[in-house]
Amino acid sequence: MPDAAAHLPFFYGSISRAEAEEYLKLAGMADGLFLLRQCLRSLGGYVLSLVHDLRFHHYPIERQLNGTYAIAGGKAHCGPAELCEFYSRDADGLCCTLRKPCNRPSGLEPQAGVFDSLRETMVRDYVRQTWKLEGEALEQAIISQAPQVEKLIATTAHERMPWYHNAISRDEAERMLFSGSQPDGKFLLRPRKEQGTYALSLIYGKTVYHYLITQDKAGKYCIPEGTKFDTLWQLVEYLKLKADGLIYCLKESCPNASVPTGTAAPTLPAHPSMPRRIDTLNSDGYTPEPGEAGEKSRILPMDTSVYESPYSDPEELKDKKLFLKRENLMMDEVELGSGNFGCVRKGVYKMRKKQIDVAIKVLKSGNEKAEKEEMMKEAQIMHQLDNPYIVRIIGVCRAEALMLVMEMALGGPLHKFLSSKKEEIPVSNVVELMHQVSMGMKYLEEKNFVHRDLAARNVLLVNQHYAKISDFGLSKALGADDSYYTARSAGKWPLKWYAPECINFRKFSSRSDVWSYGITMWEAFTYGQKPYKKMKGPEVISFVEQGKRLERPTDCPPEMYTLMNDCWIYKWEDRPDFSMVETRIRTYYYSIASKADLATSPVQGAEAACA
Ligand code: AMP
């Protein structure tokens, strides 16, 4: 997860106090010279190191419960950058204002923190073990769900660490520490009877020392008067590096026989929403919000039956063919939606080992040959795609009508979902969904496909936290050496979603899909409004040609509006590609997702703090 300060040139990452002072000395020790570094002890905390009167001052910056940042006793700010900007204007209790950033020497990247690589290993192992994923499916799960998985790990990871002994008494702890060799620093951690407290038991000089660990009001762990930590495993890792008031550093864990040894790749606890592969929606089409009764069981995309292709099972793959047998397909009367071609019905498809829910696009009877061909083209395109954020085709069935059988996305189109649930869906949730759309589009870009009809109506929801791109009716596979497709003639086109080069030169590329992605973002952040209000196609064209763009939606974070505007850069070659779009929205999503984990009303909270 990128650090919220990663982009600041005066941020050094995880360096020690002595190293910080060395950099400040080298930079001349002017009054107000400052740098920012990561705080070892709390996830997301910082230290501001500042020079005044040729002396060093170090101010810890805490990340607070609501996701804001503050120096003890000072005002809260929505991010480390905003905090530094504030103190450059007003000393507000510091020894002086921040006057001159001590920037990193060129080529020097911020130092990764002690927990950064450990956390990455844990996230990877957790996702691999819990959802049995490998390869691309594993990578995509990590990218899209890292904040949620980190949160699960942070609260429960210690339970499966070799040094954690559940429910043993003080006497038993001593017995265990004295059994076998007794090197200085051998330790274990155990919960105490008193709820929320723990004991750290440590051998030094053949004596066992017991330290009480308590949790403060904010849920941080510490040995009284000692350094505070977000999680128990971080506390242990830190005390391995530094005694910090203990009689000795933690060295060797006194292993719990029921936990496999080796902390580098611990066997992590199972995700609380097990059993896996639960079906996707409750009756009203969405899962409970974090903070509601069901927070612990929030369904992640990997929990659903449509994260991986049904053909990811090698047994099922044996039967994979574009054309499906009619006898394996059961069609319901329930209509999920309709379009010019006909309607989309609910159904069930019988595979070798399981039955899956499907959506069936049924071509109206009496339709022309041309329409059948179009549906077959759509099927051929979808047949080549396999990504968790794209609606997969199961196959085509030729029977009473031509039918395109797809994975089911019961939540319906994004714009309708958002407009009907505006009050319940925080902006962070919209960012999460749009990040998933960017992942699906990045995949298309890599495969050299252009979608040509990306819009909120064509983003379907599996549930409130899982979106998939659909409707490949206009899509094209580009030739290996081509970066765009030229349409022979203009057709019935969604002009409001189209980039200028599509309209003026009929030229379609991933960069013109990026333009459409910007419009889709606007639809999402307005909670389903229609872009360009009642303007007609030609009016929209001249509006855009005059350099005008859609306004910032009321609830839209400035970072997201900047990204939208970059998607609407007039010249396609100057627009970001999906790889860039995905990185930018991911960075923003991670930064607010970590706040959303803590705050009740994440984005509003952060905005209020900025004001
Ligand atoms: P389309 O013409 O492909 O945009 O489909 C028309 C409508 O049918 C959509 O707006 C959805 O409400 C519904 N629909 C299409 N595909 C699916 C699917 N895979 N799962 C659930 N509903 C779908």
Residues whose N, C-alpha, C, O or C-beta is under 5 A from the ligand:
A	BS01	AMP	L336 G337 S338 G339 V344 A359 V391 M406 E407 M408 A409 L410 G412 P413 R457 D471
